Amino acid sequence: MSSTLIVLNLKTYLEGTGEGAVKVAQACKEVADDSGIEIGVAPQFCDIYRVASQVDLPVYAQSLDPVGAGSFTGHAFVQSIKDAGAVGTLINHSECRLTLANIDASITTARNAALKTIVCTNNVATSAAAAALGPDYVAVEPPELIGSGIPVSKADPGVVTGSVDAVKRINPAVQVLCGAGISKGEDLAAALELGSVGVLLASGIVKAADPKAALEDLVSKV
Ligand SMILES: O=C[C@H](O)COP(=O)(O)O
């Protein structure tokens, strides 16, 4: 496997009892095996166990709550997420934003459970702030480009290079992903050229008529 990472966020695009998530995850697994590029998938909480138990690929939660076992109704408990089979979690996605204090607490909670952490940010300043908290990855995604089909790596290369520079300066151990509007091989190639180690993406693959073909195109220029 190369050090490139692709994480496919399924958001709430898929209905049903997890069979759609398993099918997309299976496509990710096949393309990962063929390409040698690591591909992870972030299904809804209720599908983590089903996906992780049926497909041998890295599964991420879409978020978690910094709570322990106990009186925490409605929260996403890290140990349950881990026991369901997740290896990591997104934190602070634009569609699920947290306070800085809760980002910090979520990173600590995930790290204590040995889950990888991908903290989403919306610009260079928040990428710098996230890097100071020491997650495994910062994933910069300008919100206005999310779901637009316009790739951040072409529409706003400066937010990627700026985030890479800021993160390296603050904490060189943190790696940078970028996302928003990524769907094609040229988008991923451009993202890597800009210094990121991979992408966080969703609609371009999940909503494609043939997600496996879309994934094959995504990795075709690396
Ligand atoms: O988590 C994924 C990002 O929000 C990007 O979404 P998108 O690929 O649909 O633009």
The ligand as an SDF file (V2000), in Angstrom:
LIG
                    3D

 10  9  0  0  0  0  0  0  0  0999 V2000
  -16.7490   14.3310    3.7740 O   0  0  0  0  0  0  0  0  0  0  0  0
  -16.6890   14.6450    2.5960 C   0  0  0  0  0  0  0  0  0  0  0  0
  -16.7330   16.0080    2.1590 C   0  0  0  0  0  0  0  0  0  0  0  0
  -17.6980   16.7740    2.8270 O   0  0  0  0  0  0  0  0  0  0  0  0
  -16.7340   16.2150    0.6880 C   0  0  0  0  0  0  0  0  0  0  0  0
  -17.9870   15.9440    0.1340 O   0  0  0  0  0  0  0  0  0  0  0  0
  -18.1230   15.9520   -1.4520 P   0  0  0  0  0  0  0  0  0  0  0  0
  -17.0990   14.9850   -1.9800 O   0  0  0  0  0  0  0  0  0  0  0  0
  -19.5230   15.5060   -1.6950 O   0  0  0  0  0  0  0  0  0  0  0  0
  -17.8710   17.3510   -1.9230 O   0  0  0  0  0  0  0  0  0  0  0  0
  1  2  2  0
  2  3  1  0
  3  4  1  0
  3  5  1  0
  5  6  1  0
  6  7  1  0
  7  8  2  0
  7  9  1  0
  7 10  1  0
M  END
$$$$
